[in-house]
């Protein structure tokens, strides 16, 4: 039975539009819904999810498309549907509330609110009947409706407790000695104890990439040489690159693994995961020389360019976990499919390499047919010995097969694409492409980063310089959050280092000024998630802990410190240092949730190593020195070019001024603690100095 479209049909979010034909009387978040709840004294049922969320789809099919359940919702509640990616402010507040209530969180997020928006009960996925140890959704609806109607005192007590808890989450006490030289070392050692010594990663199933933790391990290994730290990183990077969490045909990573071995992924592909994993794999490549890591980084960037890039340069958000209602359907293989597409000798090699057999290793719940998630157990050298082929021959067979299988896969039904463009996620992606351009020496990656920055400038920036959150189909919406401004400021600083274009430095200065003016807590330090003129909500959170994204506070502090080093301005540094002192306690107590900020602390304590290459930007000798500088893993390093054609410009940062080539040869200067080395003209000598 089809239903007429509801209010969500007028929304731009693909997630909200997925629910436009539900029989539920959905509202988007806004005055209309909130006013109705107040006028009719009805509780609000707030449902938060995102377009690629598998269990969001399940709850929609089971409950929101069910006429009887929808009638129960419509009779007793004002029903509001929110896309967490468009409104992370709402998601943060109400996820915190549910985690306090239940000890866990996730999506779909189901929260019951008073008409003034205060939470009093909630959970995540509810089945249509009692099962999985969870109460059925109709029973939950009846219980909540009755409690709101008949037990207002209990509802008020629950609300008050949650509101107090939310306020406490953003309350931190600054410590004068919070920035300790031992902070990073202690955190890395504590986190190392939770690594899986066999399969890599942190803990058991489900297993997430935890990018920031392994980045911290690489940093601490570079500083100390401790082999256990590097081993934890390489074990994890190799296992993920070989496992089913990685798309061996198309490149890019799925969200996480449901098992401890990285075999069975949750199949959605998120822009932010891939944007964070690329720099980690590049750093792993620099630290170890492992070609696999370089290959994975390059393939992932190519995947983003091929499948996740708008014609004007911005990057899309997500590819769905489901295809035609089945999780992972696009990515699974049967042996006979591969045998039909390849010649017999190639099919035998490919099936052995990707662990494809008649039995299969995965079946969608409720389906009896088993298929195979491609994964790798053998190295290519081992495969060559098994088939008595030279490595170059094995590589050629696998590359031809990859192209053939990918072309065949692209003819299948494809997972849904959430094509909205989010400012913060694009900031992360720009940073990944800048790093890829530098380390892989690929100019097309830098071109992609520039185009994405131009997209944000032209499509997601207001006349006053403030950013907007999301763009789709020509419409930009919602005032941007801390993450958007901080991540894009960091991206503009990366672009300035890569290109020398003063427009990027000026843009970063404007964005950092906005961070300080509109988001900073002038009383206590740190940054609020929302700006001072944001819509009034029941809480104004100050998010310090990393989630699937780095903490906005951490990236804001990082950007301010970098800007201060480049320009010599004192205010950004002072604001950043105040934030570091405020968050010293959380870094000591919860290193897992503050891993990105601990990396910022590591940079702050070491101070920057600035490599200034003086020479004509397009010249071969200049680029040879730049490549040598980028080829060394040094996490607190910045590489800048001082072109004599612009060396007297007033906008130049102090570190770039007065750096000159030696005669007609480009020269590099390594600057530490405001002291620069003698000029270096030999790339090998520059590499040796940076590794010393």
N, C-alpha and C positions, 0 to 999 in steps of 0.2 A: 504493500500500500504506500503510495507516495503522499507526501505532505507538502503543503504550500511553504514557500520560503519564509523564514523568520527574519528578525532584524539583522542577523549576522551576514545576510546576503549583501548588505551595504558596506561591509568591512573589507579592507584590503588584505588582511592577514590570511594566508592560505589555511592556517590552522582553524581560524574562526569560520572561514567559508566551508571547511569540511563539515561543519555542524549546521549549515544553513537550512537543511531539509529535515532536521530532527523535529519531532512533535513537541519537544521542549520549547517553552516560551522564553528563549534565550535573550538576554540583553548583553551588549558589550559593557565594560566598565564605564560609568559616566553618570552624569546628573540625573538622567531620566530614570535609571534603575534605582539609584540611591534615594531619590525623592519618592518613588513609589513605595519602597520599603518603609520609609518614615511615615508616609501618609496612611498606609494600610497596616502599619505596625506588624510587618511580616519579617521573619528572619531571612537572611540572604544565604543562598547556596552558591558559593563561589567555586567554580571548577577551573583549574589552571593546568595547561599542558602545552604541547608544542607539536608541530606537524609530523615529525619523524618518530614520535613516541609510540612504540608498539602497544603498550598497555593502555594508552589513551584511546587507541583505535578499538581495542578489545572492549573497554568500558562503554564506548559509544555504541558499538554493535549490540552489546548485551543489555544496556540500560537506557541510553539516551534515545535509541531508536525504538524502544519498547513503548507502545501506546499507554499501557497501564502504569508503568513507572513514570513516564512523562506526565501523565495526568496527576499522579500523586505529587510530583515536583511542582507542577503549575498551581495546584490548589493550595499548597502550604508554604511556598517559598517564592521569593524573587530570585530568579536564576541568572547568574552572571558567568559568562565564559571569557577567559583571559588567555592570551598568548604570552607565555612567560618570556619569550624572546623580545617581544615588543615592550612588555611592562615588567622588567626585572625588579622594579621598586616594589610592586605588589607581590611578586613571587618571593622576594627576599623576606618581606614582613610576614607573610602568612606561612611560608615554609618554616621560618623560625618558630612560629606559634605551634605548628603541628609537631615539629621535632620536640618542643618542650612538653607537649601533651602525650606523645606516643613513644618518644625516644628514637624515632626513625622518620624518614621523609622520602620523597620521590614523586614521580608523576605517573598518572594524573594526580594532582593535588586537589583534595576535596575538603573545603573549609566552610563551616557554618558561622555566620556573623550576625551580630545585632544590626538593626537598621542604620546605626551610625558607624558601621564598618569594623567593630571590635570583635575579634574571634572568641568563640567559646567552645567549639568542638571541631574536630577534623580528623582526617586520615588521608590515605592515598587511594589506591584502587579498591573498590568494593564490588564483589560479584553480585549477580542478580538474585542468587539464593545463597544461604549459608554454605560455605565451602572454603577450602584452603585455610581453615582456622579463622576465617573472617566472617563477620555477620553479613547477611544479604542486604543489598542496598535498600529495598523497600522497608525492611525492619529498621534500618538506621534512620530513614526518612521519618517513619512513624514515631520513633523514639525521640528524635530531635524536635519534631513538631509538637509533640506532647509536652516535652520538657520546657520549650519556650512558652507554651500556652499556660502550663500549670505550675511550673517551678522557677519563677523568675528570680527568686533569691539565689538559687543555686547557679543559674545562668550568670547572674551578676557577679557572684563570687568567683566563678571560673574566669570570667572576663577580666576581673581585676587582677587575679593572679597572673594571667598571661600578659596583661599590659605592663605589670611590674617586671616580669621576666624579660620582655622585649626591651624595656628601658635599660635593664642591667646589662644586656648583651653589648650595648654601645658605650658602656662605662668602663674606662680604663684609667689607671693611676700612673702618671709619669714617674720615672725613676731617673735620678741624676746620673747613675752609673749604668744605665740600661745598655749602652753600646759598648759591650765588652769584647775584647779581642778573642775571648774564648767562646763567645756565643755560637759562632758558626761551627767550630770544632765539636762542641758538645752536641749540637743538634745533629750533625752528620753521623756521629758515633751512635746516638740513640736511634736514629732512623735506620741505620745499617742493621741493627738487631732484628728488624721486622722484614728484612728481605727474604724472599724465597731462594734458598741456596741451590735449588735444583732447576726450577723453571724460570727464575727471574721474576721481577715485579715485587710488589709489596703484598704480603699476606697470602690468603688463599682465594678461592672463588667467591664472588665474581672478581675479576682482576682488571683494573684500570691502568692506563699507561703511567699515571702519576709523574708527568713530565718534569714538574718543578723539583721533585725530590731527586731525580736522577741527574738533573742539571746541577743541583747542589753537590752531589757526590763527585761529579766531574771537577767542579771548582775546588773542592777540598783535596781531591787527589792531586790536582795540579800544584796546590800549595804545599802538600806534605809528601807526595809520592807513595802514599799507602796503597798497596796493591789490592787490598780487599774492596776499596771503594771503586776502583776501575773495573774490577771483576764483576761487581754488582751491576754496573752500567752495561758492560759488554754482554753479560749473560741475558740481560733484559732486552737490549736492542736487538740482539741476534734472535732471541726466541720470538719476539714480536714480528720481526721481518720474515721469519720462516713460518709463522703460525697463520691460522685462518683469519686472525684479526686484520691482516694485511691483504689487500686485493692484489694478487700476484699477476693478474692480467691487465687491470686498468690503473694500478697504482692507488695510493691513498689508504688510510686506515679507517676501519669501522670503529664504533664508539668504545666498546670494551669487550672482554671475553667473559662468557658465562662460566667457564671452567678455569682451572688453575694452570692449564697448559697452553693457553692462548689459541686453542683450536676453534672453538665455536663462538663466533662473535655475536653481539647484538648488532644487527646489520646496518643500522643507520650510519651515515657518514656526515660528520659535522665539520664545517669550515674551521671552527676554533680548534678542534683536536688536531687536524692536519697542519694548521698554521703553527701550532706549538711543537709538534713532533719534528717538523723539518729542521728547525734550529738545533734541536737535541741530536738528531742524526748527523747533522753537519759538524757539531762539536765533537761527537763521538768519532767521526771520520778524522778530524784534525788531531784528536788525542791519540788515535791508534793507527791511522793509515788504513783501516779496514775498508776495502772497496765496496763491500755490501752496503755500508752505511751511506756512502756517497750515491750509490745507485738508487737506494730507497728514497733519499731526499730528492733527487732529480725526478724520479718517477712520480712522486707525490706532488711536486710543483707542476709537473706536466699534466697530471690528472686535474688539478685545480684550474689550469688554463683551459683544458679541453671541455670539462663538464660543469664547472662552477663559476664561469666568468660571463658577466653581462656584456653585450656588444659595446657598451660605453666604458667598460673597464672595471666596474664594481664587482665584488665577489658575492655569489649567492650564499645562502645560509646552510642548507641541509638537503641531503637525499634521504628518503624514507627507509625505514627498516623493512617495510612490507612492499610487496608487489602483488597486486590483485588479491589483497587480503592474506597473503602467505609471506611469512618472514623469510627473507633471504632468497626468495624464489629466483631472482635474476642471476644470482651468483653460483648456484649449485650445478653440479655436473654428474652425468652418468657415463660409465666407461664407453658404452656403445656410441654416444654422441661424439666423443673425442676420436674414436676409431673411424667414424664416418667422415670426419673432417680432415684427418691427417693420413698420410701414407702409413703402412703398417710399422715400418721401422721407427718413424718419428713418434707414432702413437705409443709404441712400447716405451720409448725413452721418456716421453712426457708423462704418461701414466705412472711410471715408476718414480719420476722426480716429484710429482705433485700428490703422490699417495692415493691414486685413483684405482679402485678395484670394483668387482661386481657387488660387493657387500655394502659399500658406502659407509660414511661416518656420521651422517646426520639425517634425522627425519623431523619434519615440522610436527609439533604436537597435534595429535589427532589424525595424522597421515601415516599409513603403513609403509609407503614407498621410501626407501632410503637413497639418498644421493650423497655426493662428496663435496665437502668444503676443501678447496685446494689448499694444501700446506706442504712444506718442504722439510724433509728429515736428512737428506743427503746433501753434502756439498757438491758442487759441479765437478770438482776433481774426483771425488768418490764415484760420481755417476759415470765419469769418463772411464775410470778403471773398470767399473762393472760392465760397461758395454764395449770396452776396448776401443775407445775413441779418444782422439786428442781433445784437449780442453777447448781449443778454438772451434772445433767441429761441434762439440756439445753446445757451446754458446750459440752457434749459428742455428742449430736445430731448435733450441728453446726459444730463440728470438722470433724465428719464422712462425713457430707454433703459437707463441703468445699473440702475434698480430692476427693470425687466422682465428684463434679462439675468441679473441676480443671482438673481432668483426662479427663473428657468429652471435656472440652474446648481445651485441648491440641491436640485433634483429629481434630479440626477445622483448616482451613487455618490460618496461623499465620502472624502477621505483619512482614515486612521486618526488618532485623537486620543489622545495620551498625556496622560491626565487626572490624573497624579500632581501634587501641589502641592509645590513646592520653596521653602524659606524664602528663600534668597538671591535667587532669581529674582523672588519676590514682593516682596522689598525694592526691587529695581530697578523693578518695575511700579508699586508704590505711589508712588515718587518721580516717575515719569512722569505719573501721574494728578494728583498734587499740582501739578506744574508746569502741566499742562494746565488745571486748574481756575483757577490764578492768571492765566495769560496769555490764555486763551480766555474767562475769566469764565463758567465753566460749573460750577455747584454740583454737578451729578450726578457730575462727575469726582472732586470731593472726597469725595462720599458713597462712591464706589467705593473710594477709597484708605482711608477709614476702615473700611469693611467688611472689606477685605483684612487690615488691621492687626489687627482684632478676630479674624479667622480664625486668624492666626498666634498671637495671644495665647491663644486658647482651645483650639486643636487642635495646636499645634506648640511649646508652651512647657511645660517641666517645672516641678514645684513649687518647685525651687530657682532658677528664673529662667533656667536654661540652655535653649537651644533644641534642637529636633529637626530633622532634615534634611528629611524627606519624609513626606507624608500621602497616603493613597489609600484609598478605601472604608472610612473610619472608623478606619484604623490608621496611627499615626505611628511612624516607625522611624528609627534611626541617630542617634547623637549628632551635633549640628551642628558645622560647621567654621568656620574664621575668616571665610570669605565670608558665611556665614549671619548671624553675629552682627554683623559690620561693616556689611553692606548694610541689615540691619533697624534697626540703630542710626541710620544715616543717614536712613532713611525716617521714623523716629520724630522726629528733629530737624526734618525737613521738615514733618511734620504739626504739630509744635508751632508752628513759624513760621506755618503757615497757619491754625491754629485758636485758638492761645493756650491750649489745654487743657493744664494742668500735668501730667496723666497721661502725656502723650507725652514731656515733658521728663524726668520721673522714670523712665520706661521707658528712654530713651536713656542716662541716667546709670547705670542698672543694667547695661545691655548693655556700656557702655564699661568699667565696673568688671570685668565678666567678661573682656573683651578683655585688660585689663591683668593680671588675676590668672591666667587660664588659658591664654592664648595668647602672651603677650609673652616674648621672649628676654631674660631679666634680665641675662644676661652681656654680650651684644653689641648688643642693640637689635633693633627690628623684631618681627615676629610669625610664629610657626609656623602652618602650615596646620591642624594638629590640636591639640587641647587636651592638657594635661599628663596627663590620665587616659585618653587615647584608647587603643584597641587597639594593642598593640605591633606595628609593621611594620618592614620592613627599612630604612626611611628616614623621617625626620621633616622634610619639605621646608619651606622658607621661600620662598614664591612671591612674587616681586617683579614679574614681567613680566605685562602685560595679555595675555590671549588673547581668546577670544570674550566673556569677562567682564572687567571691570576687575580689576586686582590687589587681592586682599583686604587686602594691606598698605597700598596707597594709600588705600582707602576707610576702613580703620581709623584711619590717621593723620588723614585729613580729618575724621572724626567726632570724634576727640579734640580737634582744634584748635577745631572749631565749638563743642563743649561747653565748652571753656575760655573762649572768647570770651563765651558766653552767661552762664556761671555765675561766672566769675572764678576757678575752681579752677585751681591751678597744676600738680597732678600730671598731668592729661591732656596739658597743653601740653608738659611736660618729656618725657613718654614719646614724644609725637609728634615733637618736635624731635630726639630721639635716633635715631628711625627715619629721619628725613630725612637726618641726617648719615651714617648707615650706608649709605644707598642713593645717595649722591651720585655714586659711580663709575659704577654702571649707568645713571644718568640721563645722564651725559656720553657714555658709550660707546654706549648703545642707546636713543636717544630714541623709536624706533618702539615698543619694548616697554614703555616707561615713560611713555607720553603722559598717562595719567590722573594719575600721581603728579606729573608736571611741572605739570599744572593745579593740583594741591594746593599745590605750591611757589609757583606764581604767586599764589594766594590768600594764602599765608603771607607772602610778601614785600610784597605790597600792603597787607595788613591788611584787615579787613572794613570795608565801608560798610554801616552799620546804619541803616535807615530806620524810625523809630518813629512810628507814627501814633497820636496820643492822641485817643480819641473812642469813643463807643458803637459797639460792633462792628457792630450791625445798621443803623446810621444811614447815610443816603445820602451825607452829606458825608465820613464816614469812608471809605466804600467808594470814593468818587471819588478820594480821595488814595491809597488802596491800589492802585487800578487804574492811576493815573498812575505810581506807583512800579514796578509790575510791567511797565509798557509800555516801559521803557528797558533795553537790553541792557547789563548791568554784571555781569560774572561773579562778582565778590566781594561782591555785594550780598545783604543779608538784610532782609526786610520783616516787621515785627512790629507788632501792635496793642496799645496800652496802654489798656484799657477802664477808665474811672474807677471802675467798680463793683468792680474787683479790683485797683486800683492800689496798695493797701497790703498786699496779701498777701505773706507772707514768702517764698513760692516764686518771686516774680518775679525774673528776671535783673536785674542792676544797671542794664543799659542801659535797661530799661523803667521803672525807678523814677523818680518825681518828674516824669514827663512829663504835662503837663496840656493840655486844650483851651484855646483862647483865647476866653474868654467862653463862649458857647454853641456855638462853631464848632470842629469837629475841626481838629487841627493836626499837621503832620508835622515831625519833627526828623531831620536827616541827621547821623549821628555817624561821624566818622573819627578813628582814633587816640585814642579816649576823649574827644574834644571834639565837642560837638553844636552844630549851627547854631541860630539863632533860630527860633522857630516859623514854619511856612509853612502858610498856609490855602488858597492857590490851587493847584489841581492843575497848571496850566500852569507856574507858578513852580517847583514841585517837579520837574517834568520837565526844565526848563531847568537847574536846579542839578545834577541827576544826570547830565546830558549834558555838563556843562562840563568 
